[in-house]
Amino acid sequence: MKMINIANGPQNVSAIVQECMRMPALSKEDAAKVIRTAFDCGINFFDHATCYGENGEAETRFCEAFPLSGIKREDIIIQSKCGLCFDRNEFDWTKENILSSVDDSLRRLGIDYLDTLLLHRPDLLFDPEEVAEAFSALEQAGKVHFFGVSNLMPMQIELLKKYVKQPLIINQVQFSLEQSQLIDQSLYMNNKTTELSVNRDGSALDYCRLNDMTVQAWSPLQFGMFGGTFIDNPKFPELNKALEEIAEREGVTKAAVAIAWILRHPARMQAIIGTMNPAHIKDICVAADVTLSHHDWYALYLASGKFLP
């Protein structure tokens, strides 16, 4: 497994992150197999959110399963996210909600602290001073060690940084071969002939690289927001052909190649996988051992439907 150091944050963490959103569908025994398989494959970073499963059920299932995995708490990184309140149909970054959300996550997970806490999408009414107060209270209480954000644009991060004392170490955003808007605009800038020239995120990737924030790529095998996987999807024949050629050459799966494409980027991103199938976890994790050439990377990018201007 490829390991990275997160600037101002946890060190020696896996480049692939195991997301636990789908864990409520599993028994605690099957969930333990997922956790153990991921760990044995080199994954030491597990991602949660308060909105994963009804009433935080993903965190509860993880808590039930973790003792069965035989892994020590100190050997893994546990991350959760707060702010999405679907029961109220709103996003909420108030101090009260941040503090109560963390307490709820710790209770459900059965742990004393979160390694990292991310604010989950922007609350359009967020008060950065309230967020700062919440973060300081959580740090002083030892409940959260590191902080970050999810799906935030650079100016929103700058506004937070004006008040928040702790380093913001992570920005979790959507990125895949098909959903590559994180990098497209710089290639097509000032080109009115294509929608790919539209800057949709305020140059978030360049901002994160300049400010030592690790990018975590969610839905790395998906197209659209939640359209499903592009792997073996007849809608993407050229991309699957290119993936298959490299997969056969490297002796890995197409999914592993798609993850390797993300990890090849010099931004040193983490790729978040959500599968609950232990066999698929094993297949995907070998991506960390595949190093794509400069030519391979561009061949896949172009096969996904892009073009060179």
Stockholm file with secondary structure:
# STOCKHOLM 1.0

chainA/1-309         MKMINIANGPQNVSAIVQECMRMPALSKEDAAKVIRTAFDCGINFFDHATCYGENGEAETRFCEAFPLSGIKREDIIIQSKCGLCFDRNEFDWTKENILSSVDDSLRRLGIDYLDTLLLHRPDLLFDPEEVAEAFSALEQAGKVHFFGVSNLMPMQIELLKKYVKQPLIINQVQFSLEQSQLIDQSLYMNNKTTELSVNRDGSALDYCRLNDMTVQAWSPLQFGMFGGTFIDNPKFPELNKALEEIAEREGVTKAAVAIAWILRHPARMQAIIGTMNPAHIKDICVAADVTLSHHDWYALYLASGKFLP
#=GR chainA/1-309 SS CCEECCTTSCSSEESEEEECTTGGGSCHHHHHHHHHHHHHTTCCEEECCTTSSGGGHHHHHHHHHHHHHTCCGGGSEEEEEECEETTTTEECCCHHHHHHHHHHHHHHHTCSCEEEEEEESCCTTCCHHHHHHHHHHHHHTTSEEEEEEESCCHHHHHHHHHHCCSCEEEEEEECCSSSCHHHHHHHHTTCTTCGGGCCSSSSHHHHHHHTTCEEEEESTTBCTTTCCBCTTCTTCHHHHHHHHHHHHHHTSCHHHHHHHHHHTSTTCCEEEECCCCHHHHHHHHGGGGCCCCHHHHHHHHHHTTCCCC
#=GC SS_cons         CCEECCTTSCSSEESEEEECTTGGGSCHHHHHHHHHHHHHTTCCEEECCTTSSGGGHHHHHHHHHHHHHTCCGGGSEEEEEECEETTTTEECCCHHHHHHHHHHHHHHHTCSCEEEEEEESCCTTCCHHHHHHHHHHHHHTTSEEEEEEESCCHHHHHHHHHHCCSCEEEEEEECCSSSCHHHHHHHHTTCTTCGGGCCSSSSHHHHHHHTTCEEEEESTTBCTTTCCBCTTCTTCHHHHHHHHHHHHHHTSCHHHHHHHHHHTSTTCCEEEECCCCHHHHHHHHGGGGCCCCHHHHHHHHHHTTCCCC
//
